[in-house]
Amino acid sequence: MDAIRGVIRKMFPAKTLKQVIGQNVSISQQMIERIELWGAMYRGQGPWVDDQVDSLQIEQGICREFANVCLNEMESSISNEQLDKIYQAAIRELNENLQVGIGFGSFCIKPLGGSAVEYVTADRFVPIAFDARGRLTSVVFIQVKRISEDNFYLRFEFHEWNQDLTLRIQNKAYHTSNPISIGSPVELSVVDEWAGLPDDVMYQGVERPDFGYYRNPIKNEVDGSFCGVSIYDSAINLIKKTDVQFGRLDWEFESGERAVHVDVTALQPTPAISGGKSKLVLPKLNKRLYRGLNISKSNGEELYEEYSPEFRDQSIINGLNAYLRRIEFNVSLSYGDLSDVNDVDKTATEAKIAKKRKYNMVKAIQSNLEDCLEDLVYALAFYNGMTRSGYEFLCTFKDSILVDEEEERQQDRNDVAMGVMRLEEYRAKWYGETLEEAAKNLPEVAAVEE
């Protein structure tokens, strides 16, 4: 898969794409390079990762959290029973693909016939045109068929939907032995699985694009286009600093391992008898604990020196948590989603603001996802001959985690009235006090209880 991604990246220059497609594309070279960076980071291969710095895979953690919260208790269905079965099968793997889409900034869901669909990440399609509200209307999907080390077949599948309700689909195939060259045009039939695909076909009366397109609800400051932006784009440098900081923590434990420095004379072979024969053997010492050095002790001094430095781990951990909290702020997560929840030194007001920030981002993601699924449903109906079936698409997001502040406060009041929450707990939560302060500040009539 990495080799195939490499081929796509090398043939992705905007100038080359324009030559193949025959028209301008809605993606810049700068955007192509940023998508490549987001993808590398998602796979734990950020440019700063090396022998000393490992990736904490924060990127996947961010995407997984948003996808899980967004899809938690999502209810979507189609009134037409047959079409609903097709749809439910099509979205079976929605969660894992939404995670990747949030990381790459966007993804497409392309019907393949029946209930089969393909989730296409942003590094495997080229946006051609968007409508006024940012919905993708024309796109080229790229498929790479690798036959051997230097033998590739490339297929460009061009979908163009227009406001006059026409849909045009074109397929072009190329063969190349050099990954940095797009190669020469060939017939689709040279690859068995492409033999039945049309070179050029036009459909009339198509009301929507024949695929679902999702993009993150984040303004594109990379090139100003409607191309989706990764959820962690604004935290790239912070993620780098966090990975490096964890490398420091790892080194602190490794370099601070307890050890005993032993003079080499104490490690000299000594005579031993085994099986009636005399031979020289080394003392049985723990290789991890004992380190042989030329200490050059004399005058009866000890031949051993203990090495047990004081760990500085807490200050490094504090710095790590500071970075994680800043990442949470930048990507609109709540405090404690990534950082140590016991180390989140925030007031109740700040915590509520952070929760509201996450709530707003999740609702925006859900709104864009609903648009994507609505277009997908139409595409499934189109390819299964059900656009005239009178179907209705229903989609609701009843997420119990995303409770509005006033609803949460009212629920806490109900819990107090039921006796399952103490008054001082309520005050501590909503007035930003400690439990001790809250208990002291309770009204006298409420404080006197048997």
LODORO-851496 format. One line per field, with one value per residue (C-alpha): x, y, z; residue number from 1. Coordinates in Angstrom, 3 decimals, decimal comma. Example, Ala and Ser with C-alpha at 12.3 -4.5 7.8 and 13.67 -1.06 7.14 Angstrom:
LODORO-851496
x: 12,300; 13,670
y: -4,500; -1,060
z: 7,800; 7,140
num: 1; 2
***
This chain:
LODORO-851496
x: 0,000; 2,844; 4,363; 1,037; 0,734; 4,230; 3,190; 0,131; 2,141; 4,715; 2,081; 0,091; 1,740; -1,083; 0,477; 0,533; -3,035; -4,214; -2,581; -4,245; -7,688; -7,742; -8,961; -8,005; -8,083; -9,295; -6,215; -2,852; 0,594; 0,796; -2,384; -1,099; 2,048; 0,036; -2,180; 0,980; 2,200; -1,128; -1,057; 2,505; 1,645; -1,471; 0,669; 3,161; 5,757; 6,028; 9,274; 10,647; 10,302; 13,681; 15,693; 15,457; 11,869; 8,900; 5,413; 2,848; 0,165; -1,627; -3,080; -4,963; -6,117; -7,599; -9,402; -10,650; -12,107; -14,010; -15,267; -16,438; -18,246; -19,803; -21,149; -22,134; -25,855; -26,167; -29,431; -29,804; -32,150; -34,099; -37,847; -37,502; -36,672; -34,641; -32,623; -32,118; -30,495; -28,106; -27,347; -26,761; -24,290; -22,547; -21,909; -20,780; -17,186; -18,056; -16,368; -12,881; -13,053; -14,388; -11,336; -9,041; -11,159; -10,955; -7,179; -6,820; -9,416; -11,900; -12,983; -15,428; -17,788; -18,140; -20,737; -19,386; -22,706; -25,184; -24,257; -20,520; -18,821; -15,264; -14,033; -11,535; -9,117; -7,982; -4,671; -6,487; -8,852; -8,477; -11,173; -12,125; -15,050; -17,123; -20,500; -21,128; -21,513; -18,419; -20,006; -17,752; -19,446; -16,610; -13,798; -11,210; -10,664; -7,251; -6,657; -3,204; -2,734; 0,751; 1,789; 5,438; 8,217; 8,381; 5,046; 2,049; -1,349; -3,147; -6,848; -8,411; -12,173; -13,666; -17,121; -18,674; -22,105; -23,667; -26,575; -28,389; -28,787; -26,290; -23,676; -20,696; -18,286; -15,038; -12,307; -8,730; -5,967; -2,194; 0,780; 4,111; 7,313; 8,604; 6,759; 7,732; 6,080; 2,415; 3,310; 1,358; -2,408; -3,661; -7,025; -9,054; -9,261; -5,553; -6,557; -9,212; -11,181; -11,359; -12,487; -16,205; -15,899; -17,176; -14,758; -17,306; -20,960; -23,552; -26,633; -29,596; -31,897; -29,376; -30,258; -27,051; -23,425; -23,111; -20,929; -20,856; -18,250; -17,257; -14,896; -13,963; -15,749; -12,463; -11,628; -8,882; -5,974; -3,574; -4,704; -8,139; -9,985; -12,902; -10,490; -10,782; -8,257; -6,989; -8,385; -4,824; -3,397; -3,291; -1,438; 1,342; 4,179; 2,648; 2,415; 6,064; 7,037; 4,993; 6,668; 10,077; 9,135; 8,095; 11,448; 13,066; 10,959; 11,926; 15,596; 15,276; 14,211; 16,749; 19,700; 18,722; 18,664; 20,358; 23,802; 26,951; 30,265; 32,751; 36,497; 37,564; 39,824; 36,692; 35,469; 38,596; 38,057; 38,630; 39,590; 36,772; 36,584; 33,895; 33,807; 37,241; 38,718; 39,890; 38,704; 38,337; 34,847; 33,541; 31,649; 27,890; 26,758; 23,663; 24,784; 22,181; 23,140; 26,933; 29,123; 32,829; 35,035; 38,706; 38,170; 41,824; 41,099; 43,997; 44,869; 42,146; 39,367; 36,172; 36,134; 32,443; 30,638; 26,861; 25,269; 21,744; 20,900; 17,806; 14,995; 13,637; 10,593; 7,931; 9,050; 9,193; 5,728; 4,387; 5,782; 4,280; 0,853; 1,163; 1,738; -1,164; -3,523; -2,517; -3,187; -6,617; -7,323; -6,126; -8,128; -11,259; -11,050; -12,030; -9,324; -8,472; -9,204; -5,455; -3,817; -3,781; -7,264; -5,882; -3,464; -5,951; -5,682; -8,616; -11,503; -15,026; -15,716; -12,707; -13,703; -17,243; -15,904; -13,652; -16,562; -18,700; -15,867; -15,771; -19,566; -19,621; -16,949; -18,707; -22,036; -20,351; -18,728; -22,077; -23,768; -21,210; -21,372; -25,157; -24,805; -22,304; -24,607; -27,594; -25,671; -24,475; -28,062; -29,024; -25,996; -26,963; -30,526; -29,218; -27,031; -29,749; -32,553; -34,510; -34,407; -38,157; -39,045; -40,154; -37,602; -36,952; -33,599; -33,688; -30,589; -30,354; -27,432; -28,637; -25,331; -25,689; -22,128; -22,961; -25,276; -25,862; -24,642; -28,134; -29,403; -26,463; -27,048; -30,726; -29,832; -27,479; -30,274; -32,503; -29,744; -29,497; -33,260; -33,104; -30,315; -27,752; -25,619; -24,571; -25,083; -21,374; -20,620; -23,058; -21,470; -17,942; -18,839; -20,807; -19,199; -15,569; -14,988; -13,227; -15,415; -14,218; -15,038; -18,387; -19,344; -18,502; -20,461; -23,697; -26,679; -27,182; -30,554; -29,053; -25,938; -27,754; -28,679; -28,992
y: 0,000; 2,445; 1,732; 2,518; 5,749; 6,619; 6,201; 8,396; 11,124; 11,243; 11,558; 14,048; 17,336; 19,678; 20,348; 16,629; 16,131; 18,985; 17,329; 13,963; 15,311; 18,000; 20,789; 22,738; 21,015; 22,515; 21,573; 23,312; 21,788; 23,251; 21,400; 18,150; 18,393; 19,172; 16,107; 14,029; 15,441; 14,729; 11,171; 10,574; 11,917; 9,733; 6,670; 7,701; 8,755; 12,493; 14,022; 14,412; 10,712; 8,958; 6,603; 9,030; 10,226; 7,865; 8,918; 8,854; 8,434; 11,465; 12,064; 8,770; 9,393; 12,760; 11,312; 8,274; 10,447; 12,693; 9,782; 7,802; 10,767; 11,816; 8,356; 7,414; 6,672; 7,864; 6,651; 6,706; 4,741; 4,799; 4,358; 1,918; -1,455; -2,807; 0,388; 0,548; -2,907; -1,737; 1,459; -0,248; -2,637; 0,299; 2,199; -0,811; 0,451; 4,133; 4,688; 3,564; 5,428; 8,583; 8,479; 8,525; 11,162; 13,469; 13,048; 13,676; 16,457; 14,731; 11,475; 10,179; 7,213; 5,808; 3,117; 0,085; -1,604; -3,312; -2,536; -2,377; 0,974; 2,255; 4,776; 6,978; 9,085; 12,549; 11,232; 9,057; 11,500; 14,839; 17,492; 19,190; 21,432; 22,440; 24,140; 27,410; 25,710; 23,547; 20,287; 18,332; 17,990; 16,856; 14,540; 12,115; 8,885; 7,289; 3,543; 1,965; -1,661; -2,864; -5,884; -6,044; -3,846; -1,681; -2,433; -0,245; 0,349; 3,568; 4,276; 7,726; 7,644; 11,052; 11,916; 15,221; 16,274; 19,509; 21,709; 20,693; 17,258; 15,478; 13,043; 12,131; 9,319; 8,742; 6,141; 6,485; 3,917; 4,341; 2,024; 3,002; 1,340; 4,507; 5,756; 9,360; 9,231; 8,793; 6,618; 5,956; 5,554; 1,961; 0,266; -0,493; -4,131; -4,731; -5,116; -7,808; -6,085; -2,875; -4,532; -3,950; -0,279; 2,349; 4,759; 7,555; 7,519; 10,241; 10,050; 12,446; 13,501; 12,871; 15,126; 14,811; 13,687; 9,889; 9,724; 11,042; 13,660; 14,607; 17,395; 18,759; 21,959; 23,890; 26,905; 26,099; 28,444; 26,324; 27,438; 28,951; 26,227; 24,027; 21,100; 19,610; 20,432; 17,907; 18,222; 18,418; 20,845; 23,698; 21,471; 20,100; 21,857; 21,043; 17,356; 17,452; 19,054; 16,450; 13,533; 15,081; 15,695; 12,074; 11,103; 13,097; 11,219; 7,899; 8,883; 10,071; 6,593; 4,854; 7,038; 7,004; 3,235; 2,078; 0,652; -0,484; 0,535; -2,266; -2,129; -4,395; -6,316; -7,580; -8,998; -11,029; -14,734; -16,985; -20,675; -23,184; -26,962; -28,532; -32,216; -32,753; -30,014; -26,584; -23,524; -19,753; -18,245; -14,715; -13,851; -14,286; -10,655; -8,969; -7,512; -4,749; -3,729; -4,069; -2,041; -2,710; 0,403; 1,117; 2,715; 2,222; 1,895; 1,437; 1,360; -1,140; 1,061; -0,565; -1,901; -1,076; 2,282; 2,626; 4,864; 5,922; 9,459; 11,324; 11,169; 14,429; 12,697; 14,844; 18,104; 16,392; 14,886; 18,314; 19,731; 16,839; 17,500; 21,201; 20,352; 17,891; 20,473; 22,978; 20,370; 19,769; 23,498; 23,781; 20,808; 21,540; 18,567; 18,794; 19,037; 15,515; 13,839; 13,556; 14,962; 13,428; 14,079; 14,294; 17,013; 19,335; 22,451; 24,351; 26,210; 24,932; 27,767; 26,873; 23,207; 24,075; 26,300; 23,456; 21,039; 23,502; 23,957; 20,210; 20,082; 22,723; 20,949; 17,595; 19,092; 20,698; 17,381; 15,620; 18,205; 17,724; 13,956; 14,009; 15,863; 13,232; 10,355; 11,996; 12,178; 8,598; 7,393; 9,037; 7,466; 4,023; 4,561; 5,684; 2,627; 0,285; 1,833; 3,197; 6,966; 6,937; 4,718; 7,652; 6,826; 9,135; 9,413; 9,836; 10,748; 11,848; 12,203; 11,525; 11,608; 11,355; 12,648; 15,953; 17,440; 21,166; 23,008; 23,990; 20,444; 19,112; 21,645; 20,758; 17,067; 17,775; 19,639; 16,626; 14,412; 16,676; 16,482; 12,679; 12,534; 10,944; 14,119; 16,176; 19,948; 20,600; 18,500; 20,632; 23,874; 22,597; 21,697; 24,787; 27,491; 26,486; 25,762; 22,910; 20,469; 22,013; 25,541; 24,435; 22,786; 25,982; 28,167; 26,190; 28,073; 27,305; 25,668; 23,304; 22,613; 21,326; 17,729; 14,693
z: 0,000; 0,784; -2,640; -4,310; -2,317; -3,512; -7,133; -6,655; -4,908; -7,693; -10,389; -8,324; -9,428; -10,386; -13,804; -14,672; -13,500; -15,693; -18,714; -18,039; -17,173; -19,830; -17,550; -14,458; -11,073; -7,790; -5,824; -5,619; -5,330; -1,818; -0,862; -2,358; -0,242; 2,905; 2,344; 2,052; 5,385; 7,115; 5,806; 6,974; 10,423; 10,623; 9,922; 12,624; 10,060; 10,665; 9,302; 12,847; 13,742; 13,935; 16,158; 19,079; 18,596; 18,287; 17,274; 20,074; 17,374; 18,801; 15,355; 15,366; 18,928; 17,947; 14,924; 16,825; 19,577; 17,175; 15,060; 18,083; 19,627; 16,320; 15,538; 19,080; 19,001; 15,391; 13,922; 10,155; 7,953; 4,692; 4,490; 1,575; 3,150; 0,237; -0,133; 3,633; 3,621; 0,916; 2,843; 6,202; 4,557; 2,874; 6,134; 8,160; 8,123; 8,419; 11,790; 10,827; 7,527; 9,160; 11,425; 8,396; 6,670; 9,680; 9,614; 5,871; 5,839; 3,532; 1,921; -0,665; -0,502; -4,022; -4,859; -6,705; -7,406; -5,110; -1,511; -2,191; -1,708; -1,694; 0,861; -0,973; 1,073; -0,006; -1,346; -3,916; -5,580; -7,330; -6,850; -10,108; -9,173; -6,141; -5,993; -4,137; -0,752; -1,068; -2,215; -4,567; -7,968; -10,259; -9,248; -10,572; -8,643; -9,101; -9,020; -9,253; -10,285; -9,457; -11,517; -10,478; -9,114; -12,255; -13,877; -13,050; -14,597; -13,679; -14,076; -13,893; -13,282; -14,014; -12,561; -13,633; -12,357; -13,608; -12,583; -15,786; -14,109; -16,327; -15,072; -17,218; -16,322; -18,207; -17,694; -18,908; -18,404; -18,540; -18,299; -16,796; -15,652; -14,024; -10,916; -11,661; -15,094; -15,900; -18,881; -22,066; -22,662; -22,993; -23,485; -20,354; -21,459; -20,731; -17,077; -16,700; -13,939; -15,994; -19,228; -18,607; -17,678; -20,148; -21,776; -21,741; -20,659; -20,065; -17,807; -17,868; -15,037; -12,241; -9,313; -7,271; -7,601; -7,678; -4,552; -1,004; -0,108; 3,431; 4,437; 7,843; 8,952; 9,043; 6,887; 4,399; 5,105; 3,037; -0,420; 0,205; -1,715; -0,621; -0,152; 3,327; 6,047; 8,597; 12,106; 13,445; 10,871; 13,405; 15,879; 13,652; 15,485; 18,870; 17,951; 16,915; 20,243; 22,132; 20,352; 21,065; 24,707; 25,122; 23,638; 26,456; 29,001; 27,449; 27,552; 31,156; 32,237; 30,019; 31,000; 34,661; 35,033; 38,170; 37,498; 39,270; 37,743; 38,243; 37,799; 34,948; 37,325; 39,071; 35,786; 35,018; 34,325; 37,339; 37,358; 37,657; 37,375; 35,194; 34,293; 35,761; 33,580; 34,624; 32,665; 33,100; 33,599; 34,221; 37,405; 37,090; 37,079; 35,742; 32,405; 32,605; 36,139; 36,040; 33,704; 33,394; 33,611; 34,170; 37,562; 38,620; 42,314; 44,691; 48,351; 49,104; 47,757; 46,558; 43,003; 42,716; 42,327; 42,342; 39,699; 40,677; 39,467; 40,570; 38,026; 36,599; 35,181; 36,852; 35,270; 31,863; 32,388; 33,360; 30,131; 28,168; 29,650; 28,876; 25,213; 25,199; 26,688; 24,026; 21,334; 22,876; 22,615; 19,009; 17,700; 19,812; 22,163; 25,828; 28,458; 29,569; 26,217; 25,571; 28,689; 32,146; 33,483; 37,042; 35,987; 34,331; 36,476; 35,032; 36,620; 36,214; 33,769; 31,606; 31,627; 30,522; 27,736; 26,532; 26,558; 24,603; 22,096; 21,489; 21,326; 18,590; 16,523; 16,829; 15,768; 12,738; 11,768; 12,131; 9,922; 7,131; 7,546; 7,208; 3,889; 2,754; 3,705; 2,030; -1,252; -0,738; -0,333; -3,622; -5,324; -3,997; -5,197; -8,604; -9,141; -7,886; -9,961; -6,975; -7,407; -8,173; -5,216; -3,053; -0,372; 2,571; 4,342; 8,126; 10,141; 13,779; 16,168; 19,705; 21,525; 25,288; 25,733; 24,074; 26,641; 26,560; 29,659; 30,813; 30,307; 32,303; 35,074; 35,265; 35,417; 38,321; 40,122; 39,650; 41,054; 44,124; 44,616; 44,327; 46,880; 44,546; 44,426; 47,452; 47,527; 48,026; 44,944; 42,963; 44,196; 43,544; 39,977; 39,000; 41,149; 40,680; 44,380; 46,136; 48,057; 51,339; 50,164; 48,807; 52,109; 54,028; 51,603; 51,783; 53,285; 56,961; 56,444; 53,893; 55,901; 59,002; 58,379; 60,580
num: 1; 2; 3; 4; 5; 6; 7; 8; 9; 10; 11; 12; 13; 14; 15; 16; 17; 18; 19; 20; 21; 22; 23; 24; 25; 26; 27; 28; 29; 30; 31; 32; 33; 34; 35; 36; 37; 38; 39; 40; 41; 42; 43; 44; 45; 46; 47; 48; 49; 50; 51; 52; 53; 54; 55; 56; 57; 58; 59; 60; 61; 62; 63; 64; 65; 66; 67; 68; 69; 70; 71; 72; 73; 74; 75; 76; 77; 78; 79; 80; 81; 82; 83; 84; 85; 86; 87; 88; 89; 90; 91; 92; 93; 94; 95; 96; 97; 98; 99; 100; 101; 102; 103; 104; 105; 106; 107; 108; 109; 110; 111; 112; 113; 114; 115; 116; 117; 118; 119; 120; 121; 122; 123; 124; 125; 126; 127; 128; 129; 130; 131; 132; 133; 134; 135; 136; 137; 138; 139; 140; 141; 142; 143; 144; 145; 146; 147; 148; 149; 150; 151; 152; 153; 154; 155; 156; 157; 158; 159; 160; 161; 162; 163; 164; 165; 166; 167; 168; 169; 170; 171; 172; 173; 174; 175; 176; 177; 178; 179; 180; 181; 182; 183; 184; 185; 186; 187; 188; 189; 190; 191; 192; 193; 194; 195; 196; 197; 198; 199; 200; 201; 202; 203; 204; 205; 206; 207; 208; 209; 210; 211; 212; 213; 214; 215; 216; 217; 218; 219; 220; 221; 222; 223; 224; 225; 226; 227; 228; 229; 230; 231; 232; 233; 234; 235; 236; 237; 238; 239; 240; 241; 242; 243; 244; 245; 246; 247; 248; 249; 250; 251; 252; 253; 254; 255; 256; 257; 258; 259; 260; 261; 262; 263; 264; 265; 266; 267; 268; 269; 270; 271; 272; 273; 274; 275; 276; 277; 278; 279; 280; 281; 282; 283; 284; 285; 286; 287; 288; 289; 290; 291; 292; 293; 294; 295; 296; 297; 298; 299; 300; 301; 302; 303; 304; 305; 306; 307; 308; 309; 310; 311; 312; 313; 314; 315; 316; 317; 318; 319; 320; 321; 322; 323; 324; 325; 326; 327; 328; 329; 330; 331; 332; 333; 334; 335; 336; 337; 338; 339; 340; 341; 342; 343; 344; 345; 346; 347; 348; 349; 350; 351; 352; 353; 354; 355; 356; 357; 358; 359; 360; 361; 362; 363; 364; 365; 366; 367; 368; 369; 370; 371; 372; 373; 374; 375; 376; 377; 378; 379; 380; 381; 382; 383; 384; 385; 386; 387; 388; 389; 390; 391; 392; 393; 394; 395; 396; 397; 398; 399; 400; 401; 402; 403; 404; 405; 406; 407; 408; 409; 410; 411; 412; 413; 414; 415; 416; 417; 418; 419; 420; 421; 422; 423; 424; 425; 426; 427; 428; 429; 430; 431; 432; 433; 434; 435; 436; 437; 438; 439; 440; 441; 442; 443; 444; 445; 446; 447; 448; 449; 450
***
